[in-house]
Amino acid sequence: MHDFIAGLPKCELHLHIEGTLEPELRFELARRNGVELPYASVAEMRASYEFDSLASFLAVYYDGMGVLRTEPDFYELATAYLEKAAAQNVRYAEIFFDPQAHTGRGVPFDVVIRGLARAIGDAEARLGVRAQLIMCFLRDYQAEFAMATLLESLPYRQWIAGVGLDSDERGNPPAKFAAVFERARREGYRLTMHCDVDQPDTTEHIRQCLELIGVDRIDHGVNALEDQALVDEIARRGLGLTVCPISNGFVVEGAKAAEIRRMLDLGLRVTINSDDPAYFGGYVQENLVRVYEELDLTAEELVRFERNAFEIAWLPRAVKDGYLAELEAYAAARGASAG
């Protein structure tokens, strides 16, 4: 089954590019940019990645970004992820980036997005892995900053598939950004939002995503299972849920495997993703292995995660169908149904 998972054509929809900054690259960029790090070695840096909450993770996550200064830095960051993704048979990825975390420390928006977009174009030509960008707003900043960032993004619209909302959810409900997301929709962006695991007012935030914002999918979102009305509405709309098992185990108790099992059983479009793999120690393949081992999943159930992901990806129907045909052929060749 581990070999089956390794060869499975994959689609990743919940991946923060800044969360792929491996310690080795962080040291290299620090040296290049004259940034002093408080670690003597890669091993010491990795040993510091001990999180017990979303807030404790975010503090380390934002600190790590300080080495990203130039367009080549962002190019190398995205290229490193895309090479890893290609090696794990990821065919398509939708990649979050956090421009405010860079512009807020003096790195121009143009520098960030040109580095990322160039890496995506080169990776498609060289590796055959396709990707699009999702621009996230930081919810613990003012909505006015998010709106300004949205307006700044418009000249680069061809490189951005949609917008999201991430960072510290406490006291920062979706409603705070309703006007920003309404404007984003008018500009042609697709919409998603993080509803992180076991956060205060989490089911109310999911309700706002559905009723007030009208999202196209929900990132994390496992707490929807606590409210049958939310489950019913998510199912009715065919919305996807981008779940990240390994990261769950760092910021709350456990990978939420039982909840993933229930989502599968309910027929929800649950997907498996890696979130911030450099900090949590597992890319998408390792996340699939984690849920397989905890739930003793069948090959058909593993295929269903990827079918769900390709179905909810922000791609033209014909492109989705091409990826789904590849998935079905892989499954059929190994005696597993893709249905």
LINCORRA-V324682 format. One record per pair of residues at least 12 apart in sequence whose C-alpha atoms are under 6 Angstrom apart, sorted by the first residue. I is the first residue (numbers start at 1). J is the second residue. Records with the same first field share a line. If there is no record, write none. Layout:
I=J  J
This chain:
9=89  90  327
10=89  90  91  306
11=90  91  92  93  309
12=93  273
13=93  94
14=242  273  275
15=95  96  274  275
16=96  97  275  276
17=97
19=276  278
20=276  277  278
21=278
22=278
23=42
29=67
30=67
51=250
52=250  251
53=251
54=251
71=111  115
74=115  116
75=115  116  119
78=116  119
79=119
86=129
91=129
92=129  130  131
93=131
94=131  132  133
95=133  134
96=133  134  135
97=135  136
98=136
133=160  161
134=160  161  162  163
135=163
136=163  164  165
137=165
138=166  167
139=166  167  172
140=168
143=177
147=180
162=189  190  191
163=191
164=192  193
165=193  194
166=194
173=205
191=215  216
192=215  216  217  218
193=218  219
194=219
195=220  221
196=220
217=239  240
218=241
219=241  242
220=242  243
235=268
240=269  270
241=270
242=271
243=271  272
244=272  273  274
246=287
247=280
269=308
271=305  309
299=336
300=336  337
303=338
